[in-house]
């Protein structure tokens, strides 16, 4: 099956397994921050258990998205320093245990502060009407002042960046093995990740050196490479779903 047909099918299968479980009741829990993953995701101890949290209604630049991902991560680290106690209002919990939250530090709602600083953007497609005005207003403050992410003349939204990486790598086929392809398509390299890209390029070079001495080894490499490409497509599709800060559109 070609990558062009397998990607939609893979995504459909993954989406069908994402049944959002409402929390038993929206409530504030005190959690101790462990670490910040990026500009919208962090780990914290909840009831003495390491738990992954995702800021609701906002989306932050990817760490591979130029300087903006790093700056966003640093901004969230300042708001949620390791070891600090914060209040997390869990809106939803996914079957994988990811908590979709609005989180408060001593100064207020962190989700909104990330928007005001221009270190995250509103994930508007997932906004509830009750939250729309205050979230868009916070983003408007940053846009008007050209703060953070909004310093760019034509910013690429995080979800667009992920979509480009996903589609480019999944549809590239054998050309993804060429070093020149990865150099000319930074979004693809970002989606694949440095380590995987190096492996793919290395395999491509080996496959390009087919000789009578390599024989069975080359055929095994070809099989391994096809498996890697299928795994990569699935991984990227999973990442895209996991990165959604709020999945209320899947609710009945």
Steps between C-alpha positions, in 0.01 A plus 500: 500500500643838404565774758243721328224256583632373831520843667126581492415146608753515784369836613142373488584198714682717750220755515242230563690393813505849644183499705530789741418418857354795692655538842275378779445864585685815412704576807820670603786273592828615649788355299877535531674581171770255395607630158381698200498311171425794270284811495173320573590171668649417838543219750389530861432277799129441555422294809871406508488366143681655200228628268511674164302822459404697189385862506144520367392733220855606403770365272871580527766501227680169461851476642620441144322815377799732500566710809131532579462153648795550732380844611153361567642217708711746700197720562298210639796394716500844661128476569523139619847456652593144603401433858229765509146427616223603260127446468383288207136502392464182297244535221553160337715191540589287200521120520878541493483705819573841347332774705360792300512790744474862584784554744544780753816628667512771768441771237202349321409283203815382325318414174402865455841630606671294231268666248565850637873446471464382142655165588194297400204547270130430538393161370178663385336193350478350848377804689169489686283808466537564873878532459520660157500866599764491772736274306479700179537821698821374662639404159398838359715674761809314379419549133452875541834531681682259264615287789676167475362284220322802351829674419502300179345662192343170391495260794433133428246367745621197702228271363593603144864423573413154631269430209771594250753276672253211517395517137846568361662203667207263451463578130869538415548130437853390410610860439496555877816291506700759314702744707416774249128446556532550876720806454253659261198411715569611858142426603555137408820483700320660794218249483729202472748608762877519460575143608242338273603723209860389538394134506287547188776676311751235605274220382446685174873517436539130571212412270664711229809279515337175393761249399532127469688488830212653696223270374275387785611788724360755257166323479478498879583871507223566251250316720624684810474832320140438396419410860669820620299711257173340613592551865595860432168575334312354796716686750448835331126446474490412870703811585258719309204363697684518831597861436137616488461705820129427518310228319144607570417473132494121548236523768138421406 
